[in-house]
Amino acid sequence: MSRATRRLAFLGRLEGFPIAVVLAVLYGAFILAAPEVFSGYRIYMSFFQTVPPMLVAALGLTLVITAGEIDLSFPAVMALSGFVFTWVFKTFHAPVIGFLLAIAAGALVGYVNGFLVARLRVPSIMATLATQFFWYGVTVLIAGGLQINIEEVNTTTTHALFVGRLFGAFPVQALWALGLTAFLWFILNRHKFGEAIMFIGDNAEVARVMGINVEATRIWLFTIHG
């Protein structure tokens, strides 16, 4: 085997290398097509500000899909959690408590979804589609169909910590999203919980025979995603 062949074989074994190649090719095409846009920094600052919310939602859904399930209720969960934070902040001016209660509300909805899927054996696409309409309705009902202005949250430390600007320029939410991406990559690829998730997604019955608590794992997945 020649040296060039060995190098190609080594690159082929690198995890994620084909995706990196596709990304590099697309990036090169974008630069050639619009060099003034993609060679400047403003578009990347825009990406770092707008992509992280979708990335965080997709990361949790990735774990659920890996286990062979689906969760269609997360837009409604985001709406409900957002209302919980808004109401607590508007009522008590306590952003930290509002943040924690918003996380708890999402986890509670996720647990309900997991219970429906794992314990009651309702197909996940049907269960989460139903809970999407239900929690949207609950959110609209308790909010009275109105939006709440919390512009003053921009002056709080919580806002600066999660969606502020580092050195006045770099969006902090991008760092949180990248850190969460690395953490969940480690869980999915280097931890026994991630191995259980992939085992369940491949064959749930075999995973159960091998001693994996399939129901509990599914409930945890939906709770985490919520």
HELIX and SHEET records of a PDB file:
HELIX    1   1 ARG A    3  ARG A   13  1                                  11    
HELIX    2   2 PHE A   17  ALA A   33  1                                  17    
HELIX    3   3 PRO A   35  PHE A   38  1                                   4    
HELIX    4   4 ARG A   42  THR A   66  1                                  25    
HELIX    5   5 PHE A   74  PHE A   92  1                                  19    
HELIX    6   6 PRO A   95  ALA A  118  1                                  24    
HELIX    7   7 SER A  124  ALA A  143  1                                  20    
HELIX    8   8 GLU A  151  THR A  155  5                                   5    
HELIX    9   9 THR A  157  VAL A  163  1                                   7    
HELIX   10  10 VAL A  172  ARG A  190  1                                  19    
HELIX   11  11 LYS A  192  ASP A  202  1                                  11    
HELIX   12  12 ALA A  204  VAL A  209  1                                   6    
HELIX   13  13 VAL A  214  HIS A  225  1                                  12    
SHEET    1   A 2 ARG A 165  LEU A 166  0                                        
SHEET    2   A 2 PHE A 170  PRO A 171 -1                                        
END                                                                             
